[in-house]
Amino acid sequence: MKKAAVLLFLFAAPLICPPLAAQEAMRSSNSGVYTQAQADRGHQLYAFRCARCHDTGFSGAPRLGDGRFINDFIGKTLFDITDLIHTSMPVDKPGTTPKAEATEIAAYILSVMGATVGANDLPADDDVLRQIRVDLPVMPAGERASR
């Protein structure tokens, strides 16, 4: 009976408790996960695809950089953001934003939030994006607003 309980524990524990390696693999959005050049490209895409709603608050859309917009993303992963953009935006043509463009727009959003710029572009790779958690902005709100 003891042997069966030990075997059950050995097989069930990894299913119930996520592996430590997976927990440690999470990175912060403040750890330099995008480049300024990528954020600049994302800004251009944002202006084309997103600004008409998110700069005006049209139909209740959260305005880029305001507390509601930022708070909607805190604690989520970059996959959550890019997937939302890719599958649901723009609202009048959902699913028309390619994944690569959604990733560029996410880089721009990170720059507006004040996330640290890095040396490598954020890849449009779902597995990588799932491992990057969106953390609180590192810049004071006044500086974010001036971007």
C-alpha positions, 0 to 999 in steps of 0.5 A: 500500500505504501509503495502504491501511494509513493508511486501515485505521488511521484506520478501525480505531483508533476501534474498538480504542481508546475515544475520549478523550471517553468516558474523560473523561466518567466521573465518580466516585461521590464527586462529588456524584451524589445528594442526601440526600433521595434517599438517605433515600427509598432508605433506606426502600426498602432497609428494605422490599426489602433489609434482611431479607437484607443487614442479617443476612447471610441466605444469605450476602448481604453486609451493607450497609456491610461490606468485602465489600459495598463491595469488590463495587462498587468500580470498577464503575459505578452502572449495574452496581449499579442493574441488579443490584438491578433484575434480581436483587433481592430474591433471592426475587422477582428482577426486581420492583424497578423501575429508579427504586427501584433508583436510589434504593436505589443512592443510599442505598448511596452514602450508607452508603459515605460518598460526597459528597452533591450538589445533584441526584438521581441519575437512573434513566437507564442512559446516565448511570449507566454514566458514574459509577464507584464509587470508594473511600469517602471516610469512615473505616470508623467513620463509615460504620458509624454512619450 
